[in-house]
Amino acid sequence: MNDYVFTGRALVITNEDNQLISDIDTDQIFHNAHLHITEIGEMGQYSFGNLEGWKNFPQIAKSGDVVIAGENFGSGSSRQQAVDCFRALDVKLIIASSFGAIYKRNAINTGFPILASQEINELVSAGKIKHLQQIRVDLLSGKLENLDTCEIFSISPFSKVQKDIFDKGTLLRI
C-alpha cells in the first residue's frame, strides 16, 4: 500500500505580484532543447528552465517538496519529460488549480500524484500557504495542513481512478 500523506515544503510558483502563475506549458516546464535526454535522473536539472523567475528551481527543490501552481498547469505538448523532471528531483506532489488535459493524463497514468484544486488559488492569495512553508497533504481526504501555522484546509482529494492507478504505480502495470 502507498503512503497517501506527503509532508514537505510548499514550492509556490508565483509571479512578481505574488499570484500563482497560470498557463505554465510543457515547454516552460521542460524545454524542447532537452528532449534528447532519456534518463529520468538527468531530467531534473532542466525543470522550469524556460519559466521566467524560476530557472533556479532545480537548485531550490529538495526531496519531498510539493509544487503549487495556477490554472492550466502543463498545457501544450504531450512530453512525458514535463512530468518526469519533477520525479527526478523527488518532488512528491503537484497541486494546481487545473491541469492541461494531456499533462493530467500523463501524470495520472504514470502514478505521479497531482491534485487539481480551485481552492489553492484562494489559499495562496490570502497568504494561508506561502513559499517554503512546511505542509502536509492527505491525498485521500484532501486535507492540507500548514505545519508552520497549524491551520488546516480542504482541497480536492484524489479521485478513485487516481488512487487505483497510484496504488499500482502505473496504468500499465497489471
C-alpha atoms as a printed R data frame, in Angstrom:
    type eleno elety resid chain resno       x      y       z
1   ATOM     1    CA   MET     A     1   0.000  0.000   0.000
2   ATOM     2    CA   ASN     A     2   1.186  3.500  -0.856
3   ATOM     3    CA   ASP     A     3   1.560  6.381   1.529
4   ATOM     4    CA   TYR     A     4  -1.183  8.910   0.797
5   ATOM     5    CA   VAL     A     5   0.131 11.629   3.101
6   ATOM     6    CA   PHE     A     6   3.002 13.839   1.981
7   ATOM     7    CA   THR     A     7   4.905 16.274   4.157
8   ATOM     8    CA   GLY     A     8   7.294 18.761   2.601
9   ATOM     9    CA   ARG     A     9   7.951 22.339   1.669
10  ATOM    10    CA   ALA     A    10   5.470 24.220  -0.486
11  ATOM    11    CA   LEU     A    11   7.168 25.476  -3.630
12  ATOM    12    CA   VAL     A    12   4.607 28.120  -4.556
13  ATOM    13    CA   ILE     A    13   5.126 29.126  -8.188
14  ATOM    14    CA   THR     A    14   4.147 32.801  -8.254
15  ATOM    15    CA   ASN     A    15   4.896 35.878 -10.338
16  ATOM    16    CA   GLU     A    16   6.218 39.250  -9.143
17  ATOM    17    CA   ASP     A    17   2.733 40.124  -7.863
18  ATOM    18    CA   ASN     A    18   2.688 37.004  -5.676
19  ATOM    19    CA   GLN     A    19  -0.091 35.433  -7.768
20  ATOM    20    CA   LEU     A    20   0.041 31.795  -8.824
21  ATOM    21    CA   ILE     A    21   1.349 31.520 -12.361
22  ATOM    22    CA   SER     A    22  -1.212 30.053 -14.741
23  ATOM    23    CA   ASP     A    23  -0.764 28.517 -18.187
24  ATOM    24    CA   ILE     A    24   2.692 27.093 -17.462
25  ATOM    25    CA   ASP     A    25   3.196 25.000 -20.579
26  ATOM    26    CA   THR     A    26   5.297 21.897 -21.048
27  ATOM    27    CA   ASP     A    27   7.993 23.892 -22.858
28  ATOM    28    CA   GLN     A    28   8.393 26.103 -19.773
29  ATOM    29    CA   ILE     A    29   8.475 23.024 -17.545
30  ATOM    30    CA   PHE     A    30  10.928 21.045 -19.699
31  ATOM    31    CA   HIS     A    31  12.301 22.848 -22.760
32  ATOM    32    CA   ASN     A    32  12.278 21.014 -26.066
33  ATOM    33    CA   ALA     A    33  16.041 21.584 -26.359
34  ATOM    34    CA   HIS     A    34  16.463 18.787 -23.791
35  ATOM    35    CA   LEU     A    35  14.122 16.188 -25.282
36  ATOM    36    CA   HIS     A    36  17.107 14.055 -26.254
37  ATOM    37    CA   ILE     A    37  17.603 13.214 -22.560
38  ATOM    38    CA   THR     A    38  16.077  9.817 -21.835
39  ATOM    39    CA   GLU     A    39  17.365  9.097 -18.313
40  ATOM    40    CA   ILE     A    40  14.832 10.357 -15.783
41  ATOM    41    CA   GLY     A    41  17.567 11.053 -13.241
42  ATOM    42    CA   GLU     A    42  19.135 13.615 -15.585
43  ATOM    43    CA   MET     A    43  15.893 15.490 -16.329
44  ATOM    44    CA   GLY     A    44  15.546 17.309 -13.021
45  ATOM    45    CA   GLN     A    45  18.280 19.818 -13.716
46  ATOM    46    CA   TYR     A    46  16.149 21.295 -16.511
47  ATOM    47    CA   SER     A    47  12.866 21.662 -14.577
48  ATOM    48    CA   PHE     A    48  11.299 25.088 -15.171
49  ATOM    49    CA   GLY     A    49  14.384 26.027 -17.186
50  ATOM    50    CA   ASN     A    50  12.230 28.094 -19.519
51  ATOM    51    CA   LEU     A    51   9.996 29.738 -16.888
52  ATOM    52    CA   GLU     A    52  10.990 33.322 -16.099
53  ATOM    53    CA   GLY     A    53  11.738 33.816 -12.431
54  ATOM    54    CA   TRP     A    54  12.029 30.074 -11.784
55  ATOM    55    CA   LYS     A    55  15.085 28.989 -13.767
56  ATOM    56    CA   ASN     A    56  16.820 28.257 -10.430
57  ATOM    57    CA   PHE     A    57  14.107 25.760  -9.485
58  ATOM    58    CA   PRO     A    58  16.426 22.703  -9.618
59  ATOM    59    CA   GLN     A    59  18.749 24.393  -7.117
60  ATOM    60    CA   ILE     A    60  16.000 25.204  -4.618
61  ATOM    61    CA   ALA     A    61  13.957 21.994  -4.936
62  ATOM    62    CA   LYS     A    62  14.504 19.377  -2.245
63  ATOM    63    CA   SER     A    63  13.310 15.832  -1.846
64  ATOM    64    CA   GLY     A    64   9.721 15.751  -0.633
65  ATOM    65    CA   ASP     A    65   8.711 19.192  -1.907
66  ATOM    66    CA   VAL     A    66   5.190 19.951  -3.133
67  ATOM    67    CA   VAL     A    67   4.809 22.223  -6.179
68  ATOM    68    CA   ILE     A    68   1.837 24.591  -6.113
69  ATOM    69    CA   ALA     A    69   0.795 26.409  -9.304
70  ATOM    70    CA   GLY     A    70  -2.137 28.132 -11.008
71  ATOM    71    CA   GLU     A    71  -4.577 27.132 -13.706
72  ATOM    72    CA   ASN     A    72  -3.844 25.015 -16.776
73  ATOM    73    CA   PHE     A    73  -0.533 23.655 -15.479
74  ATOM    74    CA   GLY     A    74   1.240 21.587 -18.125
75  ATOM    75    CA   SER     A    75  -0.678 22.811 -21.140
76  ATOM    76    CA   GLY     A    76   0.846 22.155 -24.528
77  ATOM    77    CA   SER     A    77   2.593 19.097 -25.828
78  ATOM    78    CA   SER     A    78   2.454 15.520 -24.633
79  ATOM    79    CA   ARG     A    79   6.069 15.315 -23.480
80  ATOM    80    CA   GLN     A    80   6.381 12.918 -20.576
81  ATOM    81    CA   GLN     A    81   9.597 14.664 -19.536
82  ATOM    82    CA   ALA     A    82   7.451 17.501 -18.143
83  ATOM    83    CA   VAL     A    83   6.189 15.030 -15.535
84  ATOM    84    CA   ASP     A    84   9.387 13.041 -15.090
85  ATOM    85    CA   CYS     A    85  11.611 16.073 -14.437
86  ATOM    86    CA   PHE     A    86   9.799 16.543 -11.106
87  ATOM    87    CA   ARG     A    87  10.144 12.860 -10.334
88  ATOM    88    CA   ALA     A    88  13.902 13.231 -10.904
89  ATOM    89    CA   LEU     A    89  14.035 15.944  -8.229
90  ATOM    90    CA   ASP     A    90  11.927 13.786  -5.882
91  ATOM    91    CA   VAL     A    91   9.105 16.330  -5.868
92  ATOM    92    CA   LYS     A    92   6.287 14.331  -4.303
93  ATOM    93    CA   LEU     A    93   3.159 16.121  -5.478
94  ATOM    94    CA   ILE     A    94   1.882 18.929  -7.696
95  ATOM    95    CA   ILE     A    95  -1.190 20.890  -6.676
96  ATOM    96    CA   ALA     A    96  -2.610 23.260  -9.288
97  ATOM    97    CA   SER     A    97  -5.920 24.967  -9.885
98  ATOM    98    CA   SER     A    98  -6.236 22.842 -13.024
99  ATOM    99    CA   PHE     A    99  -4.052 20.868 -15.409
100 ATOM   100    CA   GLY     A   100  -3.682 20.662 -19.151
101 ATOM   101    CA   ALA     A   101  -5.556 17.554 -20.315
102 ATOM   102    CA   ILE     A   102  -2.569 15.666 -21.701
103 ATOM   103    CA   TYR     A   103  -0.331 16.562 -18.741
104 ATOM   104    CA   LYS     A   104  -3.030 15.360 -16.357
105 ATOM   105    CA   ARG     A   105  -3.336 12.011 -18.138
106 ATOM   106    CA   ASN     A   106   0.457 11.575 -18.325
107 ATOM   107    CA   ALA     A   107   0.865 12.225 -14.605
108 ATOM   108    CA   ILE     A   108  -2.039 10.035 -13.515
109 ATOM   109    CA   ASN     A   109  -1.192  7.211 -15.931
110 ATOM   110    CA   THR     A   110   2.387  7.025 -14.628
111 ATOM   111    CA   GLY     A   111   1.328  7.141 -10.986
112 ATOM   112    CA   PHE     A   112   2.664 10.642 -10.291
113 ATOM   113    CA   PRO     A   113   0.363 12.336  -7.771
114 ATOM   114    CA   ILE     A   114  -1.348 15.562  -8.802
115 ATOM   115    CA   LEU     A   115  -4.318 17.341  -7.264
116 ATOM   116    CA   ALA     A   116  -6.483 19.776  -9.225
117 ATOM   117    CA   SER     A   117  -7.916 22.177  -6.672
118 ATOM   118    CA   GLN     A   118  -9.555 25.541  -7.280
119 ATOM   119    CA   GLU     A   119  -9.213 26.186  -3.539
120 ATOM   120    CA   ILE     A   120  -5.427 26.541  -3.844
121 ATOM   121    CA   ASN     A   121  -5.739 29.955  -5.573
122 ATOM   122    CA   GLU     A   122  -7.648 31.406  -2.654
123 ATOM   123    CA   LEU     A   123  -5.287 29.900  -0.066
124 ATOM   124    CA   VAL     A   124  -2.224 31.404  -1.756
125 ATOM   125    CA   SER     A   125  -3.888 34.771  -2.468
126 ATOM   126    CA   ALA     A   126  -4.976 35.039   1.169
127 ATOM   127    CA   GLY     A   127  -1.454 34.227   2.393
128 ATOM   128    CA   LYS     A   128  -2.600 30.978   4.015
129 ATOM   129    CA   ILE     A   129   0.036 28.968   2.091
130 ATOM   130    CA   LYS     A   130   3.372 30.656   1.393
131 ATOM   131    CA   HIS     A   131   6.504 29.677  -0.457
132 ATOM   132    CA   LEU     A   132   8.775 27.318   1.534
133 ATOM   133    CA   GLN     A   133   6.318 26.736   4.378
134 ATOM   134    CA   GLN     A   134   6.036 23.162   5.614
135 ATOM   135    CA   ILE     A   135   2.786 21.499   4.603
136 ATOM   136    CA   ARG     A   136   1.158 18.108   4.934
137 ATOM   137    CA   VAL     A   137  -1.275 16.876   2.279
138 ATOM   138    CA   ASP     A   138  -3.549 13.844   2.545
139 ATOM   139    CA   LEU     A   139  -4.379 12.691  -0.984
140 ATOM   140    CA   LEU     A   140  -7.449 10.720   0.076
141 ATOM   141    CA   SER     A   141  -9.167 13.221   2.366
142 ATOM   142    CA   GLY     A   142  -7.992 16.392   0.647
143 ATOM   143    CA   LYS     A   143  -6.775 17.751   3.975
144 ATOM   144    CA   LEU     A   144  -3.976 20.300   3.557
145 ATOM   145    CA   GLU     A   145  -2.271 21.384   6.737
146 ATOM   146    CA   ASN     A   146   0.115 24.312   7.019
147 ATOM   147    CA   LEU     A   147   2.520 22.963   9.626
148 ATOM   148    CA   ASP     A   148   4.061 26.403  10.205
149 ATOM   149    CA   THR     A   149   0.737 27.996  11.206
150 ATOM   150    CA   CYS     A   150  -1.148 24.851  12.321
151 ATOM   151    CA   GLU     A   151  -4.070 25.757  10.027
152 ATOM   152    CA   ILE     A   152  -5.990 23.025   8.212
153 ATOM   153    CA   PHE     A   153  -7.731 23.484   4.856
154 ATOM   154    CA   SER     A   154  -9.769 21.360   2.483
155 ATOM   155    CA   ILE     A   155  -8.777 20.868  -1.142
156 ATOM   156    CA   SER     A   156  -9.950 18.403  -3.763
157 ATOM   157    CA   PRO     A   157  -8.768 14.847  -2.965
158 ATOM   158    CA   PHE     A   158  -7.654 12.014  -5.239
159 ATOM   159    CA   SER     A   159 -10.323 10.515  -7.442
160 ATOM   160    CA   LYS     A   160 -10.937  6.769  -7.284
161 ATOM   161    CA   VAL     A   161  -9.223  6.334 -10.658
162 ATOM   162    CA   GLN     A   162  -6.155  8.254  -9.465
163 ATOM   163    CA   LYS     A   163  -5.971  6.174  -6.303
164 ATOM   164    CA   ASP     A   164  -6.283  2.897  -8.235
165 ATOM   165    CA   ILE     A   165  -3.521  3.833 -10.677
166 ATOM   166    CA   PHE     A   166  -1.336  5.306  -7.900
167 ATOM   167    CA   ASP     A   167  -1.711  2.032  -5.959
168 ATOM   168    CA   LYS     A   168  -0.497  0.055  -8.979
169 ATOM   169    CA   GLY     A   169   2.339  2.521  -9.661
170 ATOM   170    CA   THR     A   170   1.289  2.989 -13.276
171 ATOM   171    CA   LEU     A   171  -1.686  2.419 -15.511
172 ATOM   172    CA   LEU     A   172   0.321 -0.146 -17.467
173 ATOM   173    CA   ARG     A   173   1.012 -2.469 -14.524
174 ATOM   174    CA   ILE     A   174  -1.334 -5.434 -14.375
